[in-house]
Amino acid sequence: MMTIIRTKKEISLNLLAKHLEIKKELIIDSNVNKKFETDIIEANAQLNIPYNCKLVLENSEFVELMNKSLPRVHENSQRDTILYTKKPYDSESLYKDIDLLLKMYPFVKKEIIGHSVLGSPLIELTIGKGHKKVHMNGSFHANEWITTSIMMHWLSDYLGALVKGEQFAGHDCLSLYKDTTLSFVPMVNPDGVDLVLNGVPNHSEYKASLYKMNDESLDFSQWKANIRGIDLNNQYPVNWEIEKERKVPKSPSPRDYPGDAPLTEPEAIALADLVKRRDFDRVLAFHTQGEEIYWGYLRKEPEEAGRIVNEFERLSGYKAVRDIDSHAGFRDWYVNDWRKPGYTVELGFGQNPLPFSQFDEIYLKSKGIFLSALYM
């Protein structure tokens, strides 16, 4: 439930922000349909505000809470939030938490940028209002679903600190919010993630082909591709022919098949179209495993890319790798066509799918990458 207040009397925006102990920028951005042409807010105005700002509403002479019964803190959470993100995410749980997040933080914007093969929405969240535009995505590969969990945890902690006026890992979140616009796509491959976590969907037209591609096995834990057996991170038009020629699968498969042509799959197309529309300054694609950061592509990356990856490496302990014999990936295409910094970050270490028991270690090491991508 969204937190809604009513002003009891005319009040200045600055005084209201001070009274609520929240920055006025977040009040303005939480109410995009209202015009704040002056600093004065009239009496009886209804405003959306972030859930966990420090309200002092009892006997307040300025405002009253319109929705009296707000959700309680999650019983399994040690943090002051009703959003519990330390868990595996399939598409259903992700969509539910995104809806909750939008109610808690109404300054966050949501856009459906496309749909998967099975019709699941591909969701982009946008946070911030700066000129610098940074894109992050996760779960390109189905068995790398833990990337979605890590990303949602970053986002929850960042937004919570932003609203409370606290620092996140030593950084002022309001400054990051003002300087950087973050584009956040936490699950590129919802059909594949659901297949790995939940098995073959009932009444699916792909049921027979999925079992055939998976050697009639019921265990889909190693599946990387989308529901049609196409590897989404081998779908981009940059030396795609090289990957097509040398990849072992020559037909749809649980992993590594690049398709019959570049950009045939709706999930890959949605990300490509998003990049073309937004003109990002840098992109980060989160994968697993290896604790490495791939950042070069045929020496077409700008000098700035090296400075940024050095900060990633310093904060995470991950190894920065400039040259890798790989083509047709999302990052490869971005660096090649835009000549801007692009990164593939391999979270964690071990065998995919990484066990969820690695969550805390991955989060601790990788949150510096998330933050420095915003401030560098």
Beta strands, then each sheet from edge to edge (+ up, - down):
strand 1: 3-7
strand 2: 11-12
strand 3: 40-41
strand 4: 46-49
strand 5: 63-65
strand 6: 109-115
strand 7: 121-127
strand 8: 132-138
strand 9: 167-168
strand 10: 171-172
strand 11: 180-185
strand 12: 282-288
strand 13: 292-294
strand 14: 319-321
strand 15: 342-347
sheet 1: 4+ 1- 5+
sheet 2: 2+ 3-
sheet 3: 6+ 7- 11+ 8+ 12+ 15+ 13- 14-
sheet 4: 9+ 10-
end
